[in-house]
């Protein structure tokens, strides 16, 4: 069963992705933006998988969802390290 908060989170994340795409030139001025955007894409993929797992392939999509969340967290941590610790 799809929960309402999951749908709202996905819609907000899609809105944020649209904002990123519309302002692509400004976002690229952020240092090491590729890593940050890749992390966000993985986070968005996790949100999509959250919705899909309630429809079919529950266990497999749940594992993929958590892999996406973990990889997203690692990429965000690497981005923070490159921005703040690496000078």
C-alpha positions as CSV (number, residue, x, y, z in Angstrom):
1,X,0.0,0.0,0.0
2,X,1.3,3.4,-1.0
3,X,1.5,5.9,1.8
4,X,0.6,9.5,1.3
5,X,3.9,10.8,2.8
6,X,5.9,8.8,0.3
7,X,4.0,10.4,-2.6
8,X,4.4,13.9,-1.2
9,X,8.1,13.3,-0.7
10,X,8.5,12.0,-4.3
11,X,6.6,15.0,-5.7
12,X,8.8,17.4,-3.7
13,X,11.9,15.7,-4.9
14,X,10.8,15.8,-8.5
15,X,10.1,19.5,-8.1
16,X,13.6,20.0,-6.7
17,X,15.0,18.0,-9.7
18,X,13.1,20.3,-12.1
19,X,14.7,23.3,-10.3
20,X,18.1,21.8,-10.7
21,X,17.6,21.1,-14.4
22,X,16.2,24.6,-15.0
23,X,19.1,26.2,-13.2
24,X,21.8,23.8,-14.5
25,X,24.3,26.6,-15.3
26,X,24.1,28.0,-11.8
27,X,24.3,24.6,-10.2
28,X,27.4,23.8,-12.2
29,X,29.2,26.7,-10.4
30,X,29.0,24.7,-7.2
31,X,32.4,23.0,-6.6
32,X,32.3,19.3,-7.5
33,X,28.7,19.6,-8.5
34,X,28.7,16.3,-10.4
35,X,29.1,14.4,-7.2
36,X,26.3,16.4,-5.5
37,X,23.9,15.9,-8.4
38,X,24.7,12.2,-8.7
39,X,23.9,11.8,-4.9
40,X,20.6,13.6,-5.4
41,X,19.7,11.4,-8.4
42,X,20.3,8.3,-6.3
43,X,18.2,9.8,-3.5
44,X,15.4,10.5,-6.1
45,X,15.7,6.9,-7.4
46,X,15.3,5.6,-3.9
47,X,12.1,7.6,-3.5
48,X,10.8,6.2,-6.8
49,X,11.7,2.7,-5.7
50,X,9.8,3.3,-2.4
51,X,6.6,3.8,-4.4
52,X,7.2,0.9,-6.8
53,X,8.0,-1.6,-4.1
54,X,4.5,-1.4,-2.8
55,X,3.2,-2.3,-6.3
56,X,5.4,-5.3,-7.2
57,X,8.7,-7.0,-6.5
58,X,8.6,-6.0,-2.8
59,X,11.8,-7.5,-1.5
60,X,14.0,-6.8,-4.5
61,X,12.9,-3.2,-4.9
62,X,13.3,-2.7,-1.1
63,X,16.9,-3.8,-1.3
64,X,17.5,-1.6,-4.3
65,X,15.9,1.3,-2.5
66,X,18.2,1.0,0.5
67,X,21.3,0.6,-1.8
68,X,20.3,3.9,-3.5
69,X,19.9,5.6,-0.1
70,X,23.3,4.2,1.1
71,X,25.1,5.2,-2.1
72,X,23.5,8.6,-2.0
73,X,24.7,9.1,1.5
74,X,28.2,8.1,0.6
75,X,28.3,10.5,-2.4
76,X,27.0,13.3,-0.2
77,X,29.7,12.6,2.4
78,X,32.4,12.5,-0.3
79,X,31.1,15.8,-1.6
80,X,31.2,17.4,1.9
81,X,34.7,16.0,2.3
82,X,35.9,17.5,-1.0
83,X,34.3,20.8,-0.3
84,X,35.4,21.3,3.4
85,X,38.3,19.1,4.1
86,X,40.1,19.0,0.8
87,X,41.9,22.4,0.2
